Amino acid sequence: MPAFCRDCLTQFTQGPRCPACRSPRVLAGAEVFDLSIAHMDCDAFYASVEKRDNPALRDKPVIVGGGQRGVVTTACYIARIHGVRSAMPMFKALKLCPEAVVVKPRFAAYEAASREIRALMQDLTPAIEPLSLDEAFLDLSGTARLHGAPPAVMMAGLVRRMEQELRLSGSVGLSHNKFLAKIASDLDKPRGFSVIAQAETAQFLRGKPVGIIWGVGAAMRAQLERAGIATIDDLLRWDHADLVARFGAMGTRLWHLARGQDARRVAPDRDVKSISKETTFDHDLSDESVLDGHLWRLADQVSARAKARGLAGRVVTLKLKRADFRSLTRQTSLHSATVLADVIYRSARPLLAQAMGAAPFRLLGVGISDLSLASGPGYSPDLLDPDAAKRAEAERAMDKLRSRFGQDAVVKGRALR
């Protein structure tokens, strides 16, 4: 039975321990060296970056997220033992784990770490499809001869390099298509490596809940349950035509995925559609000057994320959520795409002023869309705004200082509101 050591990457025939380093972290299987579609998911990524950058947090439960009325962005595995989960209201998370250290997200740090991980992936294959900052599909078909090792060994080498060079860990799923690779990466976290072989697909899926299918959320599960479908086995009893008649195009997707069939290719050109940032307040806010300070900080964070990706947006969107949880969305289109925080803020500011009649607000967000590669000055010359060029130049100078001395090296006065 083909096998390899996840620690030293030695290849050998099946055994309980590696013959070279005696490690028990051995992966074996009849198809383990034949499968080439991988999904790599970082382990509690944001929290792991925070622990790496602040060793004092290493052994503590860490929650990355907003204030008392915000939500959990991510939680480390110590906090997860207490029941803390992503998207959980912060007040509930702190009831479950009152000793947790709450850290505000630092997206610039996460994006920097993501770029470093992507660079390691690109050493293996150009066929990388990022899903977010902390996960991606890789197609390693045809790379074994180039690297002198099968895809499974290369993926083990990738996560080993992540741990040694970046001090971050990840979990790998390997299979014959994207659907199964993504499922596999979540089977043995953290620091996991799971394989779903083609010959084992039907047996693996048997009895699994329909929620294992990517894209089947709470609303879709409710629809399926009303049709008497709770498991993959239930789906297998339906004809293709009947599923399509009941669920439309989703019916075709369900029919194929229930059989472990997924013809989607790893798509390296998957486009980012928008870049946004939002915050939930500890108390409902109706003070326009305080909201203005939050708006600037969000615009600055959106700008930083756009600059990190080399993207600019031509549409600026303001999102607000009222105290009664109803959402308001306002948009404005620019004459030319921008990456500048100043332009994003000044475009969203009138939208906020127009919406103040609906205050108080519990959430504020801002984003850019209609993205393109960043080029040009990032603002439109306007006779009514002769200082636009000066502000753009000042922002570029701030960026240089932040790059050298850290994000907090320069803070605008309005950010202190």
Secondary structure as UniProt FT lines:
FT   STRAND          2..5
FT   TURN            6..8
FT   STRAND          11..13
FT   TURN            19..21
FT   STRAND          26..28
FT   TURN            30..34
FT   STRAND          37..42
FT   HELIX           45..53
FT   HELIX           55..57
FT   TURN            58..59
FT   STRAND          62..65
FT   TURN            68..69
FT   STRAND          71..75
FT   HELIX           77..81
FT   TURN            82..83
FT   TURN            86..87
FT   HELIX           90..96
FT   TURN            98..99
FT   STRAND          101..103
FT   HELIX           107..122
FT   TURN            123..124
FT   STRAND          128..132
FT   TURN            133..134
FT   STRAND          135..139
FT   TURN            141..142
FT   HELIX           144..147
FT   HELIX           151..161
FT   HELIX           162..166
FT   STRAND          170..175
FT   HELIX           178..185
FT   STRAND          193..195
FT   HELIX           198..200
FT   HELIX           201..205
FT   TURN            206..207
FT   HELIX           210..212
FT   TURN            214..215
FT   HELIX           218..226
FT   TURN            227..228
FT   HELIX           232..236
FT   HELIX           240..247
FT   HELIX           249..258
FT   TURN            259..260
FT   TURN            268..269
FT   STRAND          274..285
FT   HELIX           288..309
FT   STRAND          311..322
FT   TURN            323..324
FT   STRAND          327..338
FT   HELIX           341..355
FT   HELIX           356..358
FT   STRAND          361..373
FT   TURN            383..384
FT   TURN            386..387
FT   HELIX           388..405
FT   HELIX           407..409
FT   HELIX           413..416
//
